[in-house]
């Protein structure tokens, strides 16, 4: 598969994962929650950030053959990007 297709596919999946806590009433996509608090949504969003990061490491290992070492700045930028990806779901849930 083309590397560009993997990159765009991963970005699309990360966008979906970032919005799931605000679009779903289920806790961690498994348990049905009646009143899901904002703190639980943030915790779920943070856990999904690590899920997306783990998937990114797996894709990098498979596509490149090695995982490049990153400093803290890389992870700060990816966390900010994941936060920007979550903006539409947050607006849908809390501002709408």
Secondary structure as GFF3:
##gff-version 3
##sequence-region A 1 96
A	DSSP	alpha_helix	3	23	.	.	.	ID=ss1
A	DSSP	beta_strand	26	27	.	.	.	ID=ss2
A	DSSP	beta_strand	31	32	.	.	.	ID=ss3
A	DSSP	alpha_helix	38	64	.	.	.	ID=ss4
A	DSSP	alpha_helix	72	85	.	.	.	ID=ss5
A	DSSP	alpha_helix	87	90	.	.	.	ID=ss6
A	DSSP	pi_helix	91	95	.	.	.	ID=ss7
###
